[in-house]
Amino acid sequence: MLFGENFAIDPGDLPLIYKLLVYAIGDKENTEKHGLSLRKGLLISGPIGCGKSSLARLISYFCPREKQFLVKPTREISFEFEKDGYSVINHYSKGSYFRLGGLPVPKVYCFDDLGLEQTPKHFGNECNVMAEILLARYDLFVSKRMLTHLTTNLSASELESIYGNRIRSRMREMFNLVAFDKDAKDKRC
């Protein structure tokens, strides 16, 4: 229903989808069997058009309410920064809470297409917005267990060249890597 009648799940992706589903429903035993930790977010990696963003959107529906997430393109966040400035960084990190049963619960985001956003300027000041958001969310991951998810089609070394080794090191601690085969076909027709 979300993606229309032409959307289909490729049978070759079922093992990867299974990993994502056991993670989403919080099946500790099967999650651990597949080398994933429920304490970390997901880093869904793969080539262009393999279905990373679509699967991220679908998986959120299987998560318990407090762990459901919005898939937010990093390009949109860059545009928001150009318009609204540094408050955008705060919005996606320290300001990311909602109330559940009267208690503040950290908002979970999936930042889509990490590494494809431009480095925006706000009143002439350039800022690597996603690096700043990831650094802030890392601090909240450590102190409050705030989860973050990512999709990207870049390799670890490409991500490091954009965001630096500090971010790459923190990403190892924050994320479970769930990767499509590098030869996965483009499913857009």
C-alpha positions as CSV (number, residue, x, y, z in Angstrom):
1,M,0.0,0.0,0.0
2,L,2.9,2.4,0.8
3,F,4.7,2.0,-2.5
4,G,2.0,1.0,-5.0
5,E,1.1,-2.1,-6.9
6,N,4.5,-2.4,-8.7
7,F,6.4,-2.8,-5.4
8,A,7.7,-6.3,-4.8
9,I,10.1,-7.9,-2.4
10,D,13.0,-9.6,-4.1
11,P,13.3,-13.2,-2.8
12,G,17.1,-12.8,-2.8
13,D,16.6,-10.1,-0.1
14,L,14.7,-12.3,2.3
15,P,17.7,-13.1,4.6
16,L,18.4,-9.4,4.9
17,I,14.8,-8.6,5.5
18,Y,14.6,-11.3,8.1
19,K,17.5,-9.7,10.0
20,L,15.7,-6.3,9.9
21,L,12.4,-7.8,11.1
22,V,13.9,-9.7,14.1
23,Y,15.6,-6.5,15.0
24,A,12.4,-4.4,14.6
25,I,10.3,-6.8,16.8
26,G,13.0,-7.0,19.4
27,D,13.6,-10.8,19.1
28,K,16.8,-10.8,21.2
29,E,17.7,-14.5,20.5
30,N,17.4,-14.2,16.7
31,T,18.9,-10.8,16.6
32,E,22.0,-12.0,18.4
33,K,22.2,-15.1,16.1
34,H,22.5,-12.7,13.2
35,G,25.2,-10.6,14.9
36,L,23.0,-7.6,15.7
37,S,22.5,-5.8,19.0
38,L,19.2,-4.3,20.1
39,R,21.1,-1.6,21.9
40,K,22.4,-0.2,18.6
41,G,20.7,1.4,15.6
42,L,20.8,0.1,12.0
43,L,23.1,1.2,9.2
44,I,21.6,-0.2,6.1
45,S,24.1,-0.1,3.3
46,G,24.0,-1.0,-0.4
47,P,24.1,0.1,-4.0
48,I,21.7,2.7,-5.5
49,G,18.2,1.4,-6.0
50,C,18.6,-1.9,-4.0
51,G,15.7,-0.9,-1.6
52,K,17.4,0.5,1.5
53,S,15.0,3.4,1.9
54,S,11.9,1.4,1.2
55,L,12.9,-1.3,3.7
56,A,13.7,1.3,6.3
57,R,10.2,2.8,5.9
58,L,8.6,-0.6,6.1
59,I,10.6,-1.9,9.1
60,S,9.5,1.1,11.2
61,Y,5.9,-0.3,11.2
62,F,7.1,-3.4,13.0
63,C,8.9,-1.6,15.8
64,P,7.2,-0.9,19.1
65,R,5.7,2.6,19.3
66,E,8.6,4.1,21.3
67,K,11.1,2.8,18.7
68,Q,9.2,3.6,15.5
69,F,11.1,6.1,13.4
70,L,10.7,8.7,10.7
71,V,12.9,8.3,7.6
72,K,14.3,11.7,6.9
73,P,16.4,12.4,3.8
74,T,19.7,14.1,4.7
75,R,19.3,16.4,1.7
76,E,16.2,17.8,3.3
77,I,18.0,18.4,6.6
78,S,20.7,20.4,4.7
79,F,18.0,22.5,3.1
80,E,16.5,23.1,6.5
81,F,19.9,24.2,7.8
82,E,20.2,26.7,5.0
83,K,16.8,28.2,5.9
84,D,16.7,27.9,9.7
85,G,20.4,27.6,10.8
86,Y,21.9,25.9,13.8
87,S,18.6,25.2,15.5
88,V,18.2,22.3,13.0
89,I,21.1,20.5,14.6
90,N,19.4,20.8,17.9
91,H,16.0,19.7,16.5
92,Y,17.4,16.4,15.3
93,S,19.5,15.7,18.5
94,K,18.8,17.3,21.8
95,G,15.3,18.4,20.9
96,S,14.3,14.9,19.7
97,Y,11.8,13.8,22.3
98,F,8.1,13.0,22.4
99,R,5.9,12.1,25.3
100,L,4.7,8.5,25.9
101,G,2.6,7.9,29.0
102,G,3.7,11.3,30.3
103,L,7.4,10.4,30.0
104,P,9.9,11.9,27.6
105,V,11.1,9.3,25.1
106,P,14.0,9.9,22.7
107,K,12.8,10.2,19.0
108,V,14.3,7.7,16.7
109,Y,15.2,8.9,13.2
110,C,16.5,7.1,10.2
111,F,18.7,9.5,8.2
112,D,18.3,8.5,4.6
113,D,21.2,8.7,2.0
114,L,23.9,9.7,4.4
115,G,26.8,11.3,2.5
116,L,24.8,12.5,-0.4
117,E,23.8,15.9,1.2
118,Q,25.6,19.1,0.3
119,T,27.6,21.0,2.9
120,P,25.2,23.9,3.4
121,K,25.8,27.5,4.4
122,H,23.7,29.6,6.7
123,F,24.5,33.3,6.4
124,G,27.8,32.4,4.9
125,N,28.8,29.9,7.6
126,E,29.5,26.4,6.2
127,C,28.6,23.4,8.4
128,N,28.8,19.7,8.0
129,V,25.3,19.4,9.5
130,M,25.0,15.6,9.5
131,A,28.4,15.3,11.2
132,E,27.2,17.6,13.9
133,I,23.9,15.8,14.3
134,L,25.6,12.4,14.5
135,L,28.1,13.7,17.1
136,A,25.2,15.1,19.2
137,R,23.2,11.9,18.8
138,Y,26.2,9.8,19.8
139,D,26.4,11.7,23.1
140,L,22.7,11.0,23.6
141,F,23.2,7.3,22.6
142,V,25.8,7.0,25.3
143,S,23.9,8.9,28.0
144,K,20.2,8.1,27.1
145,R,20.4,5.1,24.7
146,M,19.0,7.3,21.9
147,L,18.8,5.1,18.8
148,T,19.6,6.4,15.3
149,H,19.3,4.6,12.0
150,L,21.0,5.4,8.7
151,T,20.9,4.4,5.0
152,T,23.8,5.0,2.7
153,N,25.3,3.7,-0.5
154,L,28.7,4.8,0.5
155,S,31.5,2.5,1.8
156,A,33.0,3.0,5.3
157,S,36.1,4.7,3.8
158,E,33.9,7.1,1.7
159,L,32.0,8.0,4.9
160,E,35.2,8.6,6.7
161,S,36.5,10.9,4.0
162,I,33.3,13.0,4.3
163,Y,32.8,12.9,8.1
164,G,36.2,12.1,9.5
165,N,37.5,9.2,11.6
166,R,35.9,10.5,14.8
167,I,32.4,10.0,13.3
168,R,33.4,6.6,11.8
169,S,34.7,5.4,15.2
170,R,31.4,6.5,16.9
171,M,29.4,4.8,14.1
172,R,31.0,1.5,14.9
173,E,29.6,1.8,18.4
174,M,26.2,3.2,17.4
175,F,25.2,1.0,14.5
176,N,24.6,-2.6,13.4
177,L,25.7,-2.9,9.8
178,V,23.1,-4.6,7.6
179,A,24.5,-4.6,4.0
180,F,23.0,-5.5,0.7
181,D,25.4,-7.4,-1.6
182,K,27.5,-4.8,-3.5
183,D,26.3,-6.4,-6.7
184,A,22.6,-6.0,-5.8
185,K,20.6,-4.9,-8.8
186,D,18.8,-1.6,-9.1
187,K,15.1,-2.5,-8.6
188,R,13.7,0.8,-10.0
189,C,12.1,0.2,-13.4
